[in-house]
Amino acid sequence: IRWAFTDPIAIGDRSAASGNGLFQTTGWGLNTERVSLYNNSSATPVWEFSTNPSVNINYVAISDTGGVIAAGSYHNIYMFNRTSSTPFFNFNLEIQLPDTGVAGPVDITGNGRFLVATASRSDSSWIFGFWRDSANPVWRLRVGQTGAGGASIYGVKLSGNDSLVIVNTYGGFYVLRTYTGQLLFQGLINPSSPNSGTQFPQGISGDGSIIATVNYSGNLRVYQW
């Protein structure tokens, strides 16, 4: 163990490690809501960014070198440089969306140049693609409820080569081209029982040719293009 840290009042909601293993980011909730960046040397954060206390979960992602950190937090989607806790990117859902929603899971390409982010509502949700230099989405896709559990987004996972992304609600999943948002495939996480879903991300292989879905009933399905 390189180091350990215990927060006395907050919950570590989500965590992500850089591809080179040198940096980690954690989203904290419940109390002292924040996003923290760590390295391998110390439990003292490189920096911390305080988030809105109304947040439910602070979702986080990090690039391969740890140079860019992304966060989905309440009504904001942020990106940060490793060197500063001041976001250089802020997509404000209250300003940009007439129906707002709450920022959901995010994932960022290995080079930190492209972000896939989400905004969740119970009846319908948004999936966005952004270049890091502009808070204007390159593409957006609205998805509705599939099976039970509403339309809230629970997972965003890029393939290892960043060509495809799998996004899932409680009961359904969507496979899209990362940079264009083209919808290639969609389905139920559990076709035999649409009301049996999950609140966790689904799997995708390094080249995107294989995807895997799993749910709370223990059903695992593997698909190959």
Summary of the structure (lengths in Angstrom):
residues: 225
radius of gyration: 16.8
end to end distance: 39.9
largest distance: 48.3
contacts: 772
relative contact order: 0.10
helix: 2%
strand: 45%
